[in-house]
Amino acid sequence: MFSANQQESPPLYYSKITCKRLSDGELLFMCGDSRHPSAAFLHSFLSLSQAMCQNLGDLHVTGPLKDMNFSVPEGGGVRVIYQFTSEPPAVSFRATGEKDGIIDIVPKTGVLYLSGSLDWETKAVHRLQVESLDQKGNVVKGPYAVTIHVEDINDNPPEFDQIKYTGVVRQNSRPGKPFMRVHATDRDDPTTPHAQLTYSILHHFPNPYTEMLFQINNVTGAISPSMMGSYYLDPQKQDTFTLVVTVKDMAGMTMNAFTSSTDVIITVKESLWKAPPTIRIQENSTQIYPVNISQVHSNEPDVIYDLFEKEKLPRLPFSIDQNGVIYVTDPLDREEKDTYSFFVVTKDNKGELVDKPLQIHVIVEDINDNPPVCQQALTVIEVQENEDEGSNIGTLLATDMDEEGTLNSRLQFKIGSQVPAVPASNLFFIQQETGILQLTSRSLNRRIASNYSLKVLVTDAVFQTICDVQIYVIDINDRIPIFEKSDYHNVTVAESLPVGTVILEIQATDGDEPATGSSYIIYQVKEGDPNNTFIIETDSETNRGFVKINKALDFEAASVYNLVINATNPEPLVSGVQYNSSSLTLFKVFVTNVDEPPVFHKTVYKAEVSEDIPVNTLVMMVEAYDPEGDTVRYSLEGDVRKWLRINSTTGQVYTASTLDREQQGTYTVEVVASELKNAAQKSKTTLILQLHDVNDNPPVLVMDYPPFFCHPLRGGERAFIQAADADEQRYYPTFTFSLVDDMNTRNNWEISKINATHAFLSPKHANFEEKVYNVPVIINDNGKPPLERKVNLEVNICKCSSEKSCFIEVQREHSWPSTGQAIGILIGVLLIIGFIIGAAFFHMRYKQKNEKKSHQKDVKDKSELNRLA
């Protein structure tokens, strides 16, 4: 341990220092004596010598003189790098080169050392030459190259290249599409993590939603709308946002990383990218094509417009140019296609989508360009010879391909001619609007004419078509159908057979004229099937009947059906002829039992309860039965919140835990009913529980930032506060605001209600200090019973800028600034003045723009009102 002599004798200069480690580990420093004029130099020299001795005491990095490379971390102060050993006749060493006053060598011992701290940012590599010298100062060996590589440490924070950034984003911009970037640099070694930067958004003002409206690429600093922002950004609601963006070095992976931040001011502008209203184009237009029909505008410049269709038509008769103008390229035919739907997309020069695709709707308007068309080349109608006058004997069907429901497709009918014209020329009449044919008299006689040919004129507003009608006069129905069997005995079927299954084929014959209504047979179940469980269909060519299952069979409801089936004709029998037992047959169906799952009495069970009902309260009871009579067991599925439990035997549903409407107002689970003996046989139904709200949430204050008042107060100031409540508000929330009843609060503050949810907080006097005050506010809601919350509202009394913004003065020591500090302060003041002037200029421009918009909107509204009037 060194001590300084306080006597006024000349200071000693110790030119020789010997380091020796004692047995107890303590270092002993032995110094030679000579004169030196500075006690300060003695102190620094002893410190360096002590460091050298301490390092040498443990130094194992020694060796002969040769070319060497060293890596040394920057900073760290005084330290030893290496010791070169001498070989006779060498007695000393000499170092030259880029020592920069920091690197040197002890001549006698060959110790290469640092007398200060290296700085990678100043110099990354130092190149030296080291020689060994003999007693006379002649070079023995060398010079050898000694290179010292300075290793970087993380000693520089990242810096943004701008104090503040501004950007513009359009409403409905595509999520993830960058509209601006921030950039920062770091003076540390870029090949190390020290200069690897990562960006993030720290704050978002305002932030009215649960998720941020903007996102940032943590590597590139590119800012883009988030999914939420792409949907909710609206300049009518909020046109300016402030983001606080941070950048960290060390790739943000360590707590010791340096962090810097900057403000990003984002202006939201109305989207230009909007789909036009539905486009209407008249078909078969004679205009010169292509024809301009609409135009779209992208939010981004220099995009490539293109059309995209989902329908994959053989050709899309539309195109778009690079100004967003949409054209129809060919005449359209409404009868070919009456509507078109396609998308307009924008791409960048790399082929990537820029905007969300816009859907374009086109309606092709009809013109009368299609004549009526007879639905059949020849319409054939059969009429019995004894048909009464006025009877509807058939309908002539015709169509028009023009738009349905318009005058272009309205058809009218008129008989042009009748051949033969016997016994009269007007035996038939056709209804003008419907095409229904009727008899004008009871004059048809098969012996006079067995058929008639009619020419019917079918017209629309422009065109006329002639349709041919052939009317056959047919024999009367004087024969009844007769079954080939009077009893088809029985058939056995399982109750699980699907609806539509054919279980039996039956046959009857009729002696009337074939292929007429007199010989066509209709089969029906006359007795034994009150619920229409079976249906019989007829083959029109063979008159064969097919008995099918019409409704699901149920062994438990009916195990046997004794069916009586009759056969009839669509044409009525002539007078004196009646159906008899020959037109009846018998048939018995045996239904076998199949194990079926339980059946619930209801498809959906609903209940309404209050959210505060106690645990184990009976909510409802579900019931199911097993068709085979097996015992039913109940269970729940989908009870994710574990709010309910069910009695497996009775089906009674109870609350299992506390309900909470604020978590979920409508709670849906599935009830499972299964057979006791066969659990695989099970059915499910839905249970819906509707929770009624109770007043179980006290009101809270909701404010974007704490209130403040500018110091000194002048009187009349007031701050805006708002309350909200998580409970259901049936009509509208109503809150009462008051202050805690204590002397200090009553003397300093007062609160006044504005409406049901807002109030003003005002100071009662102007004698307030610059500091933060805690004002105890009490809020009550209008629930039953009403709930109360006490809030200690922090109110800041502070100095304000000219923009009425609160700021806190930074305290500093009372000392005169240096020249550099004075210059920095002057530059800062000039920057602030420039910022204020710029903000005022932009504010005036923004105000003028809004006034212009408002004037345009007023003019537009007035013209719209005039148009409506």
Disulfide bonds with the S-S distance in Angstrom:
Cys19-Cys53 1.41
Cys374-Cys467 1.79
Cys710-Cys800 2.03
Cys798-Cys806 1.89
